[in-house]
Amino acid sequence: MTYSVYQHWDPLKVMAVGISYPPELYDYIKNEKVRKVFYQIAEETEEDYQKLINLLHSFGVKTVRPNISEEIDMANHCIKNNQTIDKPGLFMQPRDSTIMLGDVFYAHGNPWAKNIVREVRNNDNEVKDTFNTGVTVNNDSVYMNGAMITRVGKDLIVGTFDWLSQPQIEEVNSIFTEKIPNRRIQVANTNGHTDGTFCPVVPGLILSIKGPNMYKETFPNWEVVYLLNESWNKITEWQQLKAVNRGKWWVPGEELNQDFTDYVETWMNHWVGYVEESVFDVNMIVIDKKNVIVNGYNRLAFDAFSRYGITPHICNFRHRYFWDGGLHCITSDLHREGVMEDYFPERGQ
């Protein structure tokens, strides 16, 4: 058996799940109020990872997590020497640096991505055998950001930013066509990560926070359920506050800044509760054609699920906007049952 992923509604069997710094890493913070906030965020983040892992296990999905002991040692070294601490995004959000395309696992040079491969090969016999014999691990030839690529069988939808010129978009298309010659490449301006913009839940259905017109060429005749003003669109005030303080908590001493104290207290006292109760993401995990994991409730989304015979399972990642990663971002599917399908045969080779 060879591990592979061709389309993300095929039955999920093996999933990499992220991890964050433990609470004790933040012992260095002198401001007691801020330190307690980070303890709570760290504890609740791991609680939510565990809820997700348990839910995945209930569907029979194997999970793999990285060993970040070296990263924790490095962070403590930086703290001791008053140096900037690395933000944990690389090992919290495996989607940003890994992707399984067919039976090739792209883990370009990133320590976190290589860590996944090491843990898979060392700790799970079934997965280990597969990776050792059936899966090519591509570390060097091309960088693949799994959050920017949507796998729809023979078609790969590659997201871009709206500031890219047409020649640059054509260059993206050319690079992907060269590196992955057996697929049709569809480059789409998603102005960021595709998994934060839209989700093709099953063949024929898309949930999106952007208007339906952008899908007429990429997904002709598919239903697009447009979720107006959801996700990041609902928290612009929070984004502005975050932009002012971006990265400061990774610099020892900055946590004494009153602006920063106000920032973390505002998050805990207002925004995390609002996000948990009121904001719906298209950044979701499709288990199979009948089950999907979502962060919360949205009437339009749930009505669409019902029409297609899909059961939604709510599993909230409370601090996803604090860390910049939703349910899809904090995972990376390593194996799904199925073979490559062609959903748009009229496009030819």
C-alpha positions as a printed NumPy array, in Angstrom:
array([[  0.   ,   0.   ,   0.   ],
       [  1.264,   3.456,  -0.96 ],
       [  0.198,   6.553,   0.918],
       [ -1.225,   9.286,  -1.287],
       [ -3.714,  12.147,  -1.541],
       [ -5.469,  13.09 ,  -4.786],
       [ -8.582,  14.957,  -3.649],
       [ -9.424,  16.117,  -0.151],
       [-12.881,  14.564,   0.093],
       [-11.541,  11.023,  -0.194],
       [-11.635,   9.059,   3.112],
       [ -8.95 ,  10.449,   5.435],
       [ -6.614,   7.866,   6.989],
       [ -3.47 ,   9.617,   8.258],
       [ -3.13 ,  13.239,   9.394],
       [ -0.24 ,  15.316,  10.718],
       [ -1.381,  17.624,  13.534],
       [  0.503,  20.675,  14.759],
       [  1.836,  21.516,  18.216],
       [  2.753,  24.728,  20.042],
       [  5.118,  25.868,  22.782],
       [  4.193,  24.579,  26.268],
       [  3.02 ,  27.037,  28.983],
       [  6.309,  26.911,  30.89 ],
       [  8.145,  28.503,  27.965],
       [  6.526,  31.786,  28.972],
       [  7.967,  31.784,  32.5  ],
       [ 10.394,  34.469,  31.338],
       [  7.641,  37.091,  31.014],
       [  8.013,  39.516,  33.925],
       [  4.591,  41.111,  33.555],
       [  2.382,  38.789,  35.625],
       [ -0.844,  39.685,  33.817],
       [  0.693,  39.004,  30.425],
       [  2.382,  35.822,  31.648],
       [ -0.93 ,  34.427,  32.905],
       [ -2.56 ,  35.215,  29.577],
       [  0.111,  33.266,  27.719],
       [ -0.191,  30.353,  30.125],
       [ -3.91 ,  30.235,  29.394],
       [ -3.485,  30.562,  25.635],
       [ -0.867,  27.783,  25.6  ],
       [ -3.001,  25.467,  27.744],
       [ -6.174,  26.081,  25.733],
       [ -4.315,  25.68 ,  22.448],
       [ -3.125,  22.209,  23.427],
       [ -6.586,  21.349,  24.783],
       [ -8.047,  22.174,  21.375],
       [ -5.373,  20.193,  19.562],
       [ -6.308,  17.214,  21.74 ],
       [-10.024,  17.657,  21.029],
       [ -9.262,  17.625,  17.32 ],
       [ -7.005,  14.566,  17.643],
       [ -9.678,  12.682,  19.579],
       [-12.281,  13.572,  16.952],
       [ -9.983,  12.378,  14.169],
       [ -9.357,   9.139,  16.077],
       [-13.119,   8.599,  16.357],
       [-13.174,   8.382,  12.545],
       [-10.305,   5.894,  12.571],
       [ -7.739,   8.467,  11.432],
       [ -4.136,   7.956,  12.552],
       [ -2.386,  11.135,  13.729],
       [  1.276,  12.15 ,  13.722],
       [  2.766,  15.071,  15.682],
       [  6.276,  16.507,  15.625],
       [  8.783,  16.31 ,  18.452],
       [  9.718,  19.952,  19.127],
       [ 12.157,  19.425,  22.001],
       [ 14.967,  20.973,  19.932],
       [ 12.81 ,  23.999,  19.096],
       [ 11.959,  24.479,  22.782],
       [ 15.656,  24.286,  23.702],
       [ 16.433,  26.907,  21.061],
       [ 13.641,  29.177,  22.326],
       [ 14.976,  28.925,  25.89 ],
       [ 18.464,  29.721,  24.598],
       [ 17.095,  32.856,  22.912],
       [ 15.318,  33.892,  26.101],
       [ 18.496,  33.431,  28.141],
       [ 20.453,  35.575,  25.685],
       [ 17.728,  38.203,  25.242],
       [ 17.264,  37.281,  21.587],
       [ 14.105,  37.135,  19.491],
       [ 12.22 ,  33.857,  19.931],
       [ 11.01 ,  32.062,  16.822],
       [  7.256,  32.222,  16.402],
       [  5.887,  28.639,  16.552],
       [  4.   ,  28.889,  13.255],
       [  6.249,  26.394,  11.47 ],
       [  5.33 ,  23.539,  13.776],
       [  1.825,  24.756,  14.654],
       [  0.707,  24.885,  11.026],
       [  2.144,  22.021,   8.982],
       [ -0.058,  22.943,   6.009],
       [  2.135,  25.975,   5.299],
       [  5.226,  23.897,   4.569],
       [  4.023,  20.453,   3.515],
       [  1.635,  18.803,   1.092],
       [  1.051,  15.312,  -0.244],
       [  0.512,  15.446,  -4.015],
       [ -0.319,  11.967,  -5.219],
       [  2.326,   9.793,  -3.562],
       [  4.936,  12.554,  -3.327],
       [  5.265,  14.294,   0.03 ],
       [  6.659,  17.799,  -0.448],
       [  8.644,  18.829,   2.609],
       [ 10.899,  21.487,   1.173],
       [ 13.906,  22.129,   3.415],
       [ 11.742,  23.204,   6.343],
       [ 12.826,  21.724,   9.713],
       [  9.191,  21.209,  10.716],
       [  8.406,  19.34 ,   7.515],
       [ 11.462,  17.113,   7.909],
       [ 10.397,  16.59 ,  11.511],
       [  7.072,  15.148,  10.314],
       [  8.903,  12.692,   8.076],
       [ 11.225,  11.679,  10.941],
       [  8.348,  11.145,  13.371],
       [  6.353,   9.18 ,  10.825],
       [  9.26 ,   6.916,  10.045],
       [ 10.262,   6.409,  13.671],
       [  6.972,   6.021,  15.508],
       [  4.294,   4.331,  13.413],
       [  5.14 ,   1.023,  11.79 ],
       [  2.368,   1.083,   9.201],
       [  3.082,   4.657,   8.147],
       [  6.832,   4.13 ,   8.431],
       [  6.812,   1.235,   5.992],
       [  4.808,   3.26 ,   3.521],
       [  7.061,   6.291,   3.667],
       [ 10.172,   4.154,   3.403],
       [  9.015,   2.166,   0.381],
       [  6.181,   3.894,  -1.429],
       [  6.392,   7.625,  -0.929],
       [  8.924,  10.008,  -2.436],
       [  9.877,  12.735,   0.028],
       [ 10.737,  15.819,  -1.976],
       [ 12.927,  18.01 ,   0.233],
       [ 14.769,  20.245,  -2.162],
       [ 13.529,  20.726,  -5.691],
       [ 10.495,  22.957,  -5.161],
       [  8.708,  24.707,  -2.311],
       [  5.043,  23.77 ,  -1.907],
       [  2.749,  25.662,   0.446],
       [ -0.166,  23.324,   1.103],
       [ -2.358,  26.223,   2.205],
       [ -2.076,  27.701,  -1.306],
       [ -2.883,  24.509,  -3.239],
       [ -6.27 ,  22.816,  -3.56 ],
       [ -6.236,  19.236,  -4.866],
       [ -9.18 ,  18.379,  -7.115],
       [ -7.979,  15.185,  -8.749],
       [ -6.158,  15.946, -11.976],
       [ -6.577,  19.682, -11.37 ],
       [ -4.465,  21.631,  -8.886],
       [ -5.816,  25.059,  -7.952],
       [ -2.886,  27.3  ,  -7.02 ],
       [ -3.707,  30.508,  -5.172],
       [ -1.92 ,  33.816,  -5.629],
       [ -2.021,  37.355,  -4.275],
       [ -3.744,  40.202,  -6.09 ],
       [ -0.522,  42.205,  -6.316],
       [  1.016,  39.666,  -8.712],
       [  1.319,  40.854, -12.3  ],
       [  0.076,  38.734, -15.196],
       [  3.658,  37.74 , -16.171],
       [  4.25 ,  36.623, -12.573],
       [  1.047,  34.564, -12.598],
       [  2.136,  32.967, -15.867],
       [  5.491,  32.188, -14.263],
       [  3.742,  30.433, -11.352],
       [  1.76 ,  28.392, -13.858],
       [  4.901,  27.499, -15.779],
       [  6.828,  26.416, -12.669],
       [  4.049,  24.174, -11.421],
       [  3.445,  22.688, -14.877],
       [  7.143,  21.837, -15.147],
       [  7.451,  20.351, -11.65 ],
       [  4.155,  18.439, -11.729],
       [  3.662,  17.509, -15.406],
       [  0.833,  15.007, -14.905],
       [ -1.629,  17.607, -13.532],
       [ -3.598,  20.531, -14.924],
       [ -2.599,  23.718, -13.143],
       [ -5.277,  26.348, -12.522],
       [ -3.854,  29.584, -11.103],
       [ -6.468,  31.668,  -9.251],
       [ -6.168,  35.039,  -7.539],
       [ -7.278,  34.172,  -4.   ],
       [ -5.341,  37.067,  -2.423],
       [ -3.801,  34.69 ,   0.07 ],
       [ -4.152,  31.132,   1.254],
       [ -6.755,  29.236,  -0.717],
       [ -7.883,  27.34 ,   2.395],
       [ -8.81 ,  30.633,   4.039],
       [-10.774,  31.75 ,   0.981],
       [-12.747,  28.724,  -0.178],
       [-13.292,  25.017,   0.405],
       [-14.538,  22.576,  -2.247],
       [-16.297,  20.34 ,   0.266],
       [-17.449,  17.659,  -2.17 ],
       [-17.684,  17.559,  -5.968],
       [-20.193,  20.214,  -6.963],
       [-20.14 ,  22.289,  -3.73 ],
       [-17.887,  25.18 ,  -2.696],
       [-18.059,  27.27 ,   0.462],
       [-16.386,  30.647,  -0.009],
       [-15.928,  34.024,   1.61 ],
       [-15.398,  35.584,  -1.823],
       [-17.971,  36.183,  -4.549],
       [-19.106,  33.296,  -6.773],
       [-17.891,  34.894, -10.028],
       [-14.257,  33.965,  -9.325],
       [-15.135,  30.252,  -9.704],
       [-16.903,  30.311, -13.081],
       [-13.806,  29.231, -14.978],
       [-12.083,  27.151, -12.303],
       [-15.171,  25.224, -11.126],
       [-17.781,  25.606, -13.892],
       [-21.342,  24.717, -12.853],
       [-20.428,  24.019,  -9.227],
       [-22.646,  25.519,  -6.538],
       [-20.918,  28.303,  -4.593],
       [-22.282,  29.155,  -1.159],
       [-21.016,  32.637,  -0.403],
       [-20.579,  33.355,   3.319],
       [-20.645,  37.142,   3.392],
       [-18.388,  38.867,   5.943],
       [-17.235,  35.687,   7.662],
       [-13.736,  34.712,   8.817],
       [-11.177,  37.566,   8.851],
       [-13.785,  39.955,   7.459],
       [-15.543,  39.915,  10.82 ],
       [-12.574,  40.973,  12.908],
       [-10.976,  43.922,  11.117],
       [-10.744,  45.863,  14.38 ],
       [ -8.804,  43.004,  15.944],
       [ -6.507,  42.782,  12.905],
       [ -5.617,  46.455,  13.255],
       [ -4.725,  45.954,  16.907],
       [ -2.687,  42.87 ,  16.08 ],
       [ -0.774,  44.665,  13.335],
       [  0.468,  47.257,  15.829],
       [  1.787,  44.535,  18.143],
       [  2.808,  41.921,  15.604],
       [  5.749,  39.866,  16.81 ],
       [  6.393,  41.82 ,  20.   ],
       [  5.733,  38.859,  22.296],
       [  8.716,  37.071,  20.801],
       [ 11.147,  39.777,  21.924],
       [ 12.096,  39.549,  25.632],
       [ 11.272,  42.868,  27.312],
       [  8.567,  43.981,  24.892],
       [  5.94 ,  42.285,  27.029],
       [  6.354,  45.17 ,  29.497],
       [  4.983,  47.547,  26.867],
       [  1.54 ,  48.819,  27.943],
       [  0.227,  48.623,  24.369],
       [  1.161,  44.983,  24.304],
       [ -0.463,  44.34 ,  27.687],
       [ -3.656,  45.968,  26.442],
       [ -3.447,  43.879,  23.283],
       [ -3.302,  40.464,  24.97 ],
       [ -5.863,  41.432,  27.597],
       [ -8.247,  42.641,  24.883],
       [ -7.86 ,  39.335,  23.088],
       [ -8.703,  37.297,  26.176],
       [-11.421,  39.582,  27.534],
       [-13.326,  40.155,  24.315],
       [-12.129,  38.751,  21.025],
       [-11.535,  35.069,  21.8  ],
       [-15.106,  34.713,  23.061],
       [-16.503,  36.607,  20.101],
       [-14.511,  34.512,  17.64 ],
       [-15.55 ,  31.254,  19.304],
       [-19.247,  32.117,  19.176],
       [-19.64 ,  34.299,  16.097],
       [-17.038,  33.671,  13.39 ],
       [-17.236,  30.808,  10.867],
       [-14.231,  29.68 ,   8.829],
       [-14.084,  27.948,   5.468],
       [-10.745,  26.669,   6.821],
       [-12.199,  23.22 ,   7.54 ],
       [-11.206,  19.553,   7.424],
       [-13.093,  17.212,   5.125],
       [-13.021,  13.682,   6.561],
       [-14.879,  12.117,   3.638],
       [-17.844,  12.954,   1.418],
       [-20.234,  12.607,   4.364],
       [-18.328,  14.274,   7.216],
       [-16.581,  17.608,   7.693],
       [-14.964,  19.231,  10.745],
       [-15.817,  22.929,  11.201],
       [-15.065,  25.526,  13.863],
       [-18.654,  26.595,  14.538],
       [-22.176,  27.085,  13.228],
       [-23.308,  29.02 ,  10.176],
       [-26.848,  28.621,   8.867],
       [-26.003,  28.934,   5.154],
       [-23.127,  26.488,   5.475],
       [-25.125,  23.96 ,   7.476],
       [-28.057,  24.187,   5.049],
       [-25.644,  23.413,   2.207],
       [-24.191,  20.471,   4.138],
       [-27.714,  19.128,   4.626],
       [-28.524,  19.37 ,   0.898],
       [-25.45 ,  17.292,   0.06 ],
       [-25.884,  14.728,   2.844],
       [-22.876,  15.987,   4.816],
       [-22.689,  15.904,   8.615],
       [-20.726,  18.813,  10.163],
       [-18.762,  18.179,  13.363],
       [-17.92 ,  21.276,  15.408],
       [-14.406,  21.423,  16.9  ],
       [-13.387,  24.941,  17.81 ],
       [ -9.764,  26.093,  17.716],
       [-10.259,  29.017,  20.07 ],
       [ -7.045,  30.905,  19.408],
       [ -6.869,  30.436,  15.656],
       [ -6.77 ,  34.184,  14.924],
       [ -4.172,  34.789,  17.598],
       [ -1.94 ,  32.166,  15.977],
       [ -3.044,  32.815,  12.359],
       [ -4.179,  29.253,  11.715],
       [ -7.538,  27.488,  11.4  ],
       [ -8.357,  23.779,  11.478],
       [ -7.077,  23.115,   7.961],
       [ -3.865,  25.093,   8.58 ],
       [ -2.937,  23.188,  11.744],
       [ -3.079,  19.826,   9.962],
       [ -1.654,  18.178,   6.852],
       [ -3.249,  15.06 ,   5.394],
       [ -0.702,  12.355,   4.648],
       [ -2.978,   9.642,   3.3  ],
       [ -6.487,   9.355,   1.882],
       [ -8.01 ,   6.352,   0.17 ],
       [ -8.705,   6.848,  -3.513],
       [ -7.116,   7.35 ,  -6.905],
       [ -6.782,  10.43 ,  -9.076],
       [-10.094,  11.432, -10.65 ],
       [-10.753,  13.822, -13.525],
       [-13.646,  16.124, -12.633],
       [-13.245,  18.285, -15.741],
       [-12.47 ,  15.874, -18.613],
       [-13.553,  18.494, -21.166],
       [-10.26 ,  20.274, -20.42 ],
       [ -8.302,  17.468, -22.057],
       [ -4.725,  16.714, -21.116]])
